[in-house]
Amino acid sequence: MSYPLPKDTLIGFHLRSPSSSGGKDWIGCLTNCGIFHRYWGKIGQINQHQQTKGNHHELQKLVKQKQAKGYQIIDTYHAPAGWQSQQSLRSSSAGSKTKSKPESMPLPTTIVADPIQIKASSRHTLAWDF
């Protein structure tokens, strides 16, 4: 889900209810200022909005009421990560990019080298053997 939410949104839920007329979408979110936003409309045509003062408990309560009416959670939003569905898309696209890279040959398990010595002064010698 990529429905734009207020920039200061902390948490949000996208719910959907199937129906004979094509179904309904409902989105509820809570901002860090304590504003509870509700968006709704036909699937793909969210065109109504209401906002009131609210808290996390009220958002959870309304989500449960919607679920009791047959709505199903199809996406969740958590700040700062964003919509969960977009996170999985980002990680799968990032995974496909790494798969397209040629695989490098593994390094040998034992590397034998002489230690490198650098003289800092006549009294001190530094040595590395990595």
C-alpha positions as CSV (number, residue, x, y, z in Angstrom):
1,M,0.0,0.0,0.0
2,S,1.4,3.4,-0.9
3,Y,-1.4,5.6,0.4
4,P,0.2,8.9,1.5
5,L,-0.2,9.5,5.2
6,P,0.7,12.6,7.2
7,K,4.5,13.0,7.6
8,D,4.3,12.6,11.4
9,T,2.4,9.3,11.3
10,L,3.5,6.8,14.0
11,I,1.3,3.9,13.2
12,G,-1.4,3.0,10.6
13,F,-3.6,0.2,9.3
14,H,-5.0,-0.5,5.9
15,L,-8.1,-2.6,6.0
16,R,-10.3,-4.0,3.2
17,S,-13.7,-5.4,3.1
18,P,-15.0,-7.3,0.0
19,S,-18.5,-6.7,-1.1
20,S,-20.7,-7.3,-4.1
21,S,-20.1,-3.7,-5.3
22,G,-16.3,-4.2,-5.4
23,G,-15.2,-3.7,-1.8
24,K,-14.2,-1.0,0.5
25,D,-10.9,0.3,1.8
26,W,-10.4,1.9,5.2
27,I,-7.1,3.4,6.6
28,G,-6.6,4.6,10.1
29,C,-3.5,6.2,11.4
30,L,-2.2,8.1,14.4
31,T,0.3,11.0,14.3
32,N,2.8,12.0,17.0
33,C,0.6,15.0,17.7
34,G,-2.3,12.8,18.9
35,I,-4.4,13.2,15.7
36,F,-6.3,10.2,14.6
37,H,-6.9,10.2,10.8
38,R,-9.4,8.0,9.0
39,Y,-9.6,7.6,5.3
40,W,-12.2,5.4,3.4
41,G,-13.8,4.8,0.1
42,K,-14.3,2.1,-2.6
43,I,-11.2,0.0,-3.3
44,G,-8.7,2.2,-5.1
45,Q,-10.9,5.3,-4.7
46,I,-10.3,6.5,-1.1
47,N,-11.9,9.9,-1.2
48,Q,-13.2,10.6,2.3
49,H,-11.3,11.7,5.4
50,Q,-12.0,12.5,9.0
51,Q,-9.6,13.5,11.8
52,T,-10.0,13.8,15.5
53,K,-7.9,13.8,18.6
54,G,-7.1,10.3,19.5
55,N,-4.6,7.7,20.9
56,H,-3.2,4.3,20.1
57,H,-5.9,2.5,22.2
58,E,-8.7,4.2,20.2
59,L,-7.0,3.2,16.9
60,Q,-6.7,-0.4,18.0
61,K,-10.3,-0.5,19.2
62,L,-11.6,0.8,15.9
63,V,-9.5,-1.7,13.9
64,K,-11.0,-4.5,16.0
65,Q,-14.5,-3.2,15.3
66,K,-13.8,-3.1,11.6
67,Q,-12.4,-6.6,11.7
68,A,-15.6,-7.7,13.5
69,K,-17.6,-6.3,10.5
70,G,-15.5,-8.4,8.0
71,Y,-12.6,-6.1,7.2
72,Q,-9.2,-7.7,6.9
73,I,-5.8,-6.0,7.6
74,I,-3.9,-5.9,4.3
75,D,-1.1,-3.6,5.4
76,T,0.4,-1.9,8.4
77,Y,2.5,1.3,8.8
78,H,5.2,1.8,11.4
79,A,7.4,4.9,11.6
80,P,10.1,5.3,10.4
81,A,10.0,2.2,8.2
82,G,6.8,2.9,6.4
83,W,4.2,0.5,4.9
84,Q,5.1,-3.1,5.5
85,S,4.2,-4.1,1.9
86,Q,6.8,-1.6,0.6
87,Q,9.4,-2.9,3.0
88,S,9.1,-6.4,1.5
89,L,9.2,-5.0,-2.0
90,R,12.4,-3.0,-1.1
91,S,14.1,-6.0,0.4
92,S,13.2,-8.3,-2.5
93,S,14.4,-5.8,-5.1
94,A,17.6,-5.4,-3.1
95,G,17.9,-9.2,-3.0
96,S,17.5,-9.4,-6.7
97,K,20.2,-6.9,-7.3
98,T,22.6,-8.9,-5.2
99,K,21.7,-12.0,-7.0
100,S,22.6,-10.5,-10.3
101,K,26.2,-9.7,-9.2
102,P,28.7,-12.3,-10.2
103,E,29.7,-14.5,-7.2
104,S,33.3,-14.0,-6.1
105,M,35.6,-16.9,-5.4
106,P,36.1,-17.7,-1.7
107,L,39.4,-16.7,-0.2
108,P,41.7,-19.5,0.8
109,T,41.3,-20.4,4.4
110,T,45.0,-20.1,5.3
111,I,47.2,-17.3,4.1
112,V,50.9,-17.4,4.9
113,A,52.8,-14.2,4.8
114,D,55.8,-12.7,6.4
115,P,55.1,-10.0,9.1
116,I,55.4,-6.4,7.9
117,Q,57.9,-4.5,10.0
118,I,58.1,-0.7,10.2
119,K,60.8,1.0,12.3
120,A,59.4,3.9,14.2
121,S,62.7,4.6,16.0
122,S,65.8,2.7,16.9
123,R,64.2,1.6,20.1
124,H,60.7,0.6,18.8
125,T,59.6,-1.9,16.1
126,L,56.0,-2.4,15.1
127,A,55.1,-5.8,13.5
128,W,51.8,-7.1,12.0
129,D,51.2,-10.6,10.9
130,F,47.7,-10.4,9.3
